[in-house]
């Protein structure tokens, strides 16, 4: 099967492949620009941008952590990221991934438009008000992430009724994805919630609202998987974990070593202060958390609203902002290493160019 280009709003993606937004710092300018340069849609995560080139009011008294959500989600950091990405990929479309659970969600969405992103992808909750926050930027394509046909129906009904707008595309994410899930722990293991069963339902629901692409995500690994998803009604796919196995991925080499060394049984669903199950690698941090001996919790960055300024972090046993930053930095002892269910299949690092070639033409091409 020859893969066809994707039309997302006013933007055309040569190959129907989104690189998933991975925060904190896993998909920033180096990875996203390489993906867009090679014909996919590179997506920069908006999480923790205050850490990028120290673009926030970072205090030594606070262990060099961005203080408050206005600094953790730094507009200057986001601007620097897209500026540096454009040096590589030029005018090719670039996306920004924004968590609905983020504190300052509305402001981050406006910031992403103002600094020049072409596409906003948004999940970890239903982005029912996203068109309101981006109303002054008609050329920015809006792509919600859903986990069911019901969720898509809610978004389309709300967007059309309030804003006279429909999604430019929708990502439907199954429970094999890395990081936070749109399902309960039990649902993640049930067959009816697996991606191959949800994609046809979402594609059918989309027909009731218009003609926009369905992007399948969560466990997609190779061209065979891409073709399968297209046969089920998708127009393209989103892939996160496989892009971690590239030279250009912004994560530290130690982060990549954790994934390259992990086995299938090391990848599990864990509790998160965000309130959703999350998938990651069993490491020393989780062993410490199980014993209630994890690193000290002191909410400095105020990153996600469901955590209630550290209240849920205390219950779960770790601060997600701090532990994700440790993982990005390569601190194996205290880092939280998110991965999709197929992370154990990473065997070696390759270039984004080589990976995109394999995805478009097949592994042996």
N, C-alpha and C positions, 0 to 999 in steps of 0.2 A: 504494500500500500504506500502510495506517495502522499506524504503529509501536506496538507493545504495551509496557506496563510490564514491568520486570524484577524478579523476586523473587530477592534475593541473601540467603540465610539468612533472618533475621527482618526484613530491610530491603527496601523497595520503591523502585525507581528509576523515576520517571514515564516518562522517555524512555530507551530501551535504548542509552545512549551513555555510555561511560566516557571521561573526559579522561585521557589517559595521564600517568603520573608522569614528570616531566622534571626531572632534576637536572643540575647544581647550581643551585637557585634559580629555575628556569624555571617550574615549577608549584608555587608556594607559596600563601600565604593569599589573595591577591587573585584569582588565576585560579581556584583550586579552589572558593572560596566563590561566585564568579559562576556557575560551571557548576552547582553543586548548587542554587543559588537558581533557576536556569532549567531545572530538571528532569532534569539529567544527574547523573552521579556525579563530583564534583570529587575529584581525587586529589592530595595533597600529597606531594612527594618528601622522603624522610628524609635525603637526601644534603646534607652541609654545613650542617646546621642551626645549628652553632656560629657561623656568619657572620650569622645572622639576629638583628638588633638587638644584635649583639655578645654573644650569650648563651653565651660560653665564656671560658675563661682565655686571652685573646689577648695575646700579648706583643709589644711594639714591637721587641724584639730578633729576633723571628721574623717580621718584616715583616707584623705584624697577622694572622698565620695561626693558626687553632686548633691547639693542640698535642696530638697523640695522638688516637686514635679516640674516646676518651671525651668529648673536646671538639668534635671534628669532627662527630660525631653527638650533638649536645647534646640531652639530655632537656628542658632548660629552653627551648631554642630550639624544639623540637617542640611543647612545651606553649604557648608564645607564638603559634606559627603557628596551631594549632587554635583557640585562644582568640580571636584576631583574625578568623579565618574565620567562627566562630560569630556574631560581631557582624553579619555580612552575611547568612548563610544560615540562621541559627537552628538548628533541630533536624534539618534535612535531612541525609541520610546523607553522610558524608565518608570518603574512603579515604586510606590511607597506602601509598606504594610503598616497599618495602624490598628492596635488592639482597642476594641470598644471598651475594654475594662480599664484602659489607661486613665489615670487622673489627667485632667486637661485635654480630654479627647477632642472636644470641639476646636480648641486652639491648635492642637497638633494637626488636625485636618486642614485648617486654614493655612497654617505654616507650610504644609506640604505643597499646597497649591501655589502659594506666594513664591516659594523658592524654585518652582519650575517642574515639578513632577507631572507626568502625563497621565498616570493611572494611579488611583488609590484602591488598594485591596484591604478590606476590613472585616475582621471576625472577632473571636473571643467574646461573644455576645452578638446580639442582632443590631446592626447599624441602621436603625429605623429613622434616625434624624440626619444621616450623613448628607443628603442633598441640601439641607438647610445651611450646613457649615461651609459648603463649597459653592453656594449659589452664584457667587460673582465670577466663577471660573468655569464657563460653559464647556470649554474644550477638554477639561479634565474628565477622563472616564472613571466611572464609579463601579467597583466590583465587590459586592458583598460575599462573604463566605457563609455557607449554610451547611447543615448536616441532614436536612430533610426537605421534602416537598412542602410540608406545612410551614417551615421557616421561610421558604421562598415565597409562598403565598402571602404570608404576613407582611414581608418586606414590599412586595409588589403592590399590595393593596394600600399600604401606608404611603409609599412613595408616590403612587399615582394620585391618590386622594388628596394628599397634602401639597405635593410639589410638582404635580403634572410631569412626573419623570419615572422612567423604569431603569433598572440596572443596564449597564452597557455589556456586562457579562456577569456570570455568577460562578464562583468556585464552590463545588460540592465536595466536602472533605469527609472521608471515611475514618474509622477508628484505628487505622494502622499508621497514622501520621505521627510525626514527632511533636513534642511539646504538648500543649493543652488540647483537650478533646471536647467536642460538642456533644458528648454522650456521658451517661453514668458509667461507673465501673462495670456494672453488669451488662449494659448495652454494648460496650466495647467488645465483648466476647460473644455476642449473639449474632447468628447468621443473618437475620433480617436487617441488621444495621451495617453490614459490610458494604464497602463501596460499590461492588458489582450489583448489589441489590438496590441501592439508593439512587444511583445515577439514572436508571430508566424512569424512576418515579419523578425525579427532579426535572428531567428532560420533558416528561409529559406535562407537568405542571407549568413549565415555561411556555408551552404552546398556548396556554390560556391567556398569556400576557403580551406576547410579541415574539420577535425573532432575535434573540440574543444568545451568544455562545455559552455553553456549559463546559466548565473546566473541571476535570476530575482530579482529585488529590487524595493522597494518603495511601502509601504502599506501591505507587507506580515506580517501576525500576528500569525498564528497558523498552525497546520499540514494540515488542510483543504486547507488553502491558498497555502501551499507548494505543495500539491498534484495537485491543480488546475494549478499551474505554470508548473509543470512537464508534465501535460497532454497537455499543450499548446506548448511544445517543449523545455522547460528549463531542465537542468540537476540538478539544485540546486537553492538556494535562498540566498540573502543577507538581513540581518535584522539589523537595527540599534536601533530604538526607543525602541523596546521591551527589549533590553538588558540594557537600562537605568534603568529599574525597577528591578535591581538585587543588592544584597548587594555588589558585587564585582565591580560594575561600579565605575570608578575613580572620577566621579563628586562628589561634596560635598553633604551632606545630604539636604542642603537647595535647591540645584538644583533639587534633586529628589522630594522634597516637592512641588515645583512649578508644576512639571508634574503630580504628584498624585492629586493635587488640581484643575488642569485645566479642563474646560468643552470643549465640541466639538466646541462651538462657539468662544472659546478663541484662537483657533489655526487658523492662517491666513498667507497669503503670504505677504511679506514685501519687500521693496526696500533694496538693499545692495550695499555697495561700490565696491563689486566685479563685479557688472554689470549684475548679474543674479537675478531673483526673488528668495527669500529664505523663507522657512516656519518655523515659530516659534510661541511662545506663546505671546499673547497680555499681556504685563506687564507695569509697571510704566515707564520703559525706552521708550517704543513706544509712550506712552501718551505724554511724554516730547518732544520726537522728533517731533511729530505732531505739537506741539506748538512752535517748534524751540527753545526749552529750555533744550536741552540735555546737557550732560557733555561736557566740553571743549574738542575740537579736537586738538591734537598736535601729528602729526605722528612721533613716535619714533622708532617703530619696522620695518617699511617699509615692511609689510608682503606680500601684493599681488600686482602684477604689474598693473592690471586694475585700481587700486585706484589712481595711479599716485602720490604717496607720499602725500596722504591726500586730493588731489583735489576732488575726488569723495566722500570721506567721508564727506567733507564740504557740498557738494551738498545734500547728503542723510540725513545728520544730526547726524552721529555718526561714531566713529572709531571702525571697526569690531574687531580688535585685542584686544583692551582694553575692549570692552563690552563682548566679549566671555570669556576673562579672568575673568571678574567680575562674569559672570554666573558660570563658573567652580568653582570659589572661594565661591559661594553662596551669592553674594551680590544682593539681590532681587530687590533693588531700581534701580540699574544701569546695571544689567546684561541682555545679549541677550540670550534667552533660545530657542535654536533650538529643534524642534521635528517633527516627521512625522505626517501625518494626523490622525493617530490612537492613538496619544499620550494620549488622554483623556481616553482611555480604560485601562490604567495602574491603578490598584486598590491597590496593595500592593507590597512590595519588597519580592523577593524570591531569592534563590541561583541560580547561573548559572547552577549548576548540575540539579536542579529541572526543570529549564526552558528548558534545552536541552532535558530532559526526556519527557516533555510535547510536545516539537516540533517533536521529533522522534516517540513517541508512541501515541500521542493524549492527549488532556487536562485531560481526566478522567483516564488515565493510572496510 
